């Protein structure tokens, strides 16, 4: 049995679930939940709805061009049955899932780190712009890296 994708949000639709809508030109649309069907009937664009998979990809919140994502693509041509290939595929499924999870975690970590760096740069720029509002005591506060460097020098003197 085939697991279909929701036309609106790209979620999995398992057999016996979801709604199928067939337009007058015989185009088939499958929806995972009434929420997606309702938004489709309102003619809303899935790219502009923040929680859909396509909008998350456009906002760089999910992996896009990773080769591991090619396993998810739909293939309409039936494959010739071969027991060896079938067994290899079944053995590879957990390995592929592990690799996919590891890459997603790395992608998320890199995204968070880049946002933190941008935030830090923005904060430093803001402080530099408005330093006339700060008292002289606060201005003389040294950055963390300089403090850590001085601590190591003091520790070296004691040793």
C-alpha positions in Angstrom: 0.0 0.0 0.0 1.2 3.5 -0.8 1.8 6.3 1.7 0.7 9.5 -0.1 1.8 13.1 0.6 -0.6 15.8 1.6 -0.9 18.3 -1.3 -0.9 21.3 1.0 1.5 20.5 3.8 3.5 17.4 2.5 2.6 15.3 5.6 2.3 11.5 5.2 -1.2 10.2 4.5 -1.5 6.5 5.5 -4.1 4.2 3.9 -7.6 4.9 5.2 -6.8 8.4 6.4 -7.2 11.8 4.9 -9.5 13.3 2.3 -9.3 13.1 -1.5 -10.6 15.9 -3.6 -10.9 15.4 -7.4 -11.3 18.6 -9.4 -13.4 18.8 -12.6 -10.3 18.5 -14.7 -9.6 15.1 -13.0 -6.7 16.5 -10.9 -6.4 14.5 -7.6 -5.6 16.4 -4.4 -5.0 14.5 -1.2 -5.2 16.2 2.2 -4.0 14.8 5.6 -6.5 16.8 7.8 -9.5 19.1 7.5 -7.2 22.1 8.2 -5.3 21.5 5.0 -8.5 21.0 3.0 -10.0 24.2 4.4 -7.0 26.3 3.6 -6.9 24.7 0.0 -10.5 25.7 -0.5 -9.7 29.3 0.7 -7.1 29.3 -2.1 -4.2 30.0 0.3 -0.7 29.5 -0.9 1.2 26.8 1.1 4.4 28.7 0.7 2.9 31.6 2.7 1.6 29.4 5.6 4.5 29.2 8.1 4.0 25.6 9.3 4.0 23.8 5.9 7.0 21.9 4.7 7.6 24.0 1.6 7.5 27.3 3.6 10.0 25.8 6.1 12.3 24.9 3.2 12.0 28.3 1.7 12.9 29.9 5.1 16.0 27.6 5.3 14.6 25.8 8.4 14.9 22.4 6.8 17.4 20.6 4.6 16.8 21.1 0.9 19.6 19.9 -1.4 20.8 17.0 0.7 21.2 13.7 -1.3 19.6 11.8 1.6 16.3 13.6 0.8 16.3 11.9 -2.6 15.1 8.7 -1.0 11.7 10.3 -0.3 10.9 11.2 -3.9 8.0 9.5 -5.6 8.7 6.9 -8.3 5.8 5.9 -10.5 7.7 3.2 -12.4 7.4 -0.1 -10.7 10.7 -1.8 -9.9 11.3 -5.3 -11.1 11.1 -7.6 -8.0 14.5 -8.9 -6.9 14.8 -10.6 -3.5 18.4 -9.5 -3.0 17.7 -5.9 -3.7 14.6 -6.0 -1.5 16.7 -7.4 1.4 19.4 -4.8 0.9 16.8 -2.1 0.9 15.2 -3.3 4.1 18.6 -3.5 5.8 19.5 0.0 4.6 16.3 1.7 5.9 17.5 2.1 9.6 21.0 3.2 8.4 19.5 5.9 6.1 17.2 7.0 9.0 20.3 7.4 11.3 22.2 9.4 8.7 19.2 11.6 8.0 18.7 12.3 11.7 22.4 13.1 12.2 22.4 15.5 9.2 19.2 17.2 10.4 20.7 17.7 13.9 23.9 19.1 12.5 21.9 21.5 10.2 19.8 22.7 13.2 22.9 23.2 15.4 24.7 25.2 12.6 21.5 27.3 12.1 21.3 28.1 15.8 25.0 29.0 16.0 24.8 31.3 13.0 21.8 33.0 14.6 23.7 33.5 17.8 26.7 35.0 16.0 24.3 37.4 14.1 22.7 38.3 17.4 26.0 39.0 19.1 27.2 41.2 16.2 23.9 43.1 16.2 24.2 43.6 20.0 27.8 44.9 19.8 26.8 47.3 17.0 23.9 48.6 19.1 26.2 49.1 22.1 28.8 50.9 20.0 26.0 53.1 18.6 24.6 54.0 22.0 27.7 54.0 24.1 27.2 57.6 25.0 24.2 56.5 27.2 26.3 54.1 29.2 28.1 55.2 32.4 31.9 55.2 32.4 32.0 52.2 34.8 30.1 50.1 32.3 32.2 51.1 29.3 35.3 49.7 31.0 33.9 46.2 31.2 36.1 44.0 29.1 34.9 41.3 26.7 34.8 37.7 27.9 37.7 36.6 25.8 40.0 39.2 27.3 39.0 38.3 30.8 39.7 34.6 30.1 43.1 35.5 28.7 44.0 37.6 31.8 42.9 34.8 34.1 45.2 32.4 32.3 48.1 34.9 32.7 47.5 35.2 36.4 47.3 31.5 36.8 50.6 31.2 35.0 52.2 33.7 37.4 51.1 31.7 40.5 52.4 28.4 39.0 
